[in-house]
Amino acid sequence: MINKIIPPHTLTPLSPEYDPWDPIRSLQRYGKHILTSVELTVTNLCNMRCEHCAVGESLTLTEGPRIPLAVVLKRLDEIEQLETISITGGEPSYHEKTVREYIVPLLKYARDRGIRSQINSNLTLDLGRYELIAPYLDVMHISFNYLSADDFFKVGFVRTDRTVSRATAEKLYERMVENTIALSKGGLFVSAESMINYRTHDKLPAIHRLIAEMGCRRHEVHPMYPSAFAANLPVLSLAETRSAISNLLDQRNKQLWMLLGTLPFYACGTNEEDRKLLARLRSEPNLTVRNDPDGRNRLNVNTFTGDVYVTDFSDVPPLGNIHRDTLSSVFARWEEHPLNRTVNCHCPAAGCCGPNLLVVDSYYKDVNFMERKAIL
């Protein structure tokens, strides 16, 4: 039986009206981007090797000791406006010891401080380790890009060096589904993310129905861009991506919160079909478009090396290290970085914080976003 989740009594419930991970909130509140979110990479181990994994090239078979938690908490303490933390990997729950000695204390810290928390997990391991996490967690974020165990087998182990049988994959798939249902019934906010890519673009409505059936509270939808394992996979055209989103909107469950992120469409664009889609997104019930947090209000910390990155999968080298730098000073360093200056635009009329670096590299290499304005 899942432990009763400790309610964050004094915190505003997560909803389409309140998404503390969206950098537009802090930008509107403070008049500029500030550091309100920190992502912590707590493992490079994973029992899967998904072809779309954004950190695939950093996954390992062994890893050394983590930085003492007290060092990490000290750096978090120094961020006065901290609102959210995200815990990622690899699979954060790969070792139960990591869950008990590192993740749960991190989550308790966040809960005690009134900070929202999220863990990125594949939910394929035993339910017990997730039950340890559930009482202190705000969002359990999973990737779900499948209609069956066959899809899971094809996607989830394509980059592994070891032989994984279809029977093993089927057991993991069934456990993931069972765990998602159990955690959702227990009251945990499970948010399932689907990638828009060459495998899923025509399956999204059916995937959406499965996500709703599992009891997830939110369906996140993000186009896939070349990075790590996905670097050489086919990239959809803008027209294909637009069509996939429109088809999903036609068939979605409007009672379920849908969150779209890292979209390659902007109100400052000249394509009329893009602007029609954006207008539709603004009118859809229970649908939000999240601005990209990376480099706007969030940094990533590697808890093994202490290196600090703009994202956990960016080609931008580390901008600092928590052994010698405060996270706020690293964020200030990023504000002056030449790359940041190419995408650090803000359009109040469209509620847009500018493009993601991977999106620019995929579709807009010759576009100067700093010179464009919304066409509404």
Secondary structure, DSSP 8 states (H G I E B T S, - for coil): --------TTS---BTTB-TT-HHHHHHHHSS----EEEEE--S--S---TT-TTGGG--S-------HHHHHHHHHT-TT--EEEEESS-TTSSHHHIIIIIHHHHHHHHHHT-EEEEE----S-HHHHHHHGGG-SEEEEE---SSHHHHHHHHSTT-SS---HHHHHHHHHHHHHHHHHHHHTT--EEEEEEESTTTTTTHHHHHHHHHHTT-SEEEEEE--S-GGGGGS----HHHHHHHHHHHHHH--TTSEEEEES-S--TT---HHHHHHHHHHHHSTTEEEE---BTTTEEEEETTT-EEESSSS-SS---EETTT--HHHHHHHHHT-HHHHHH---BTTTTB----HHHHHHH-TT--GGG-----
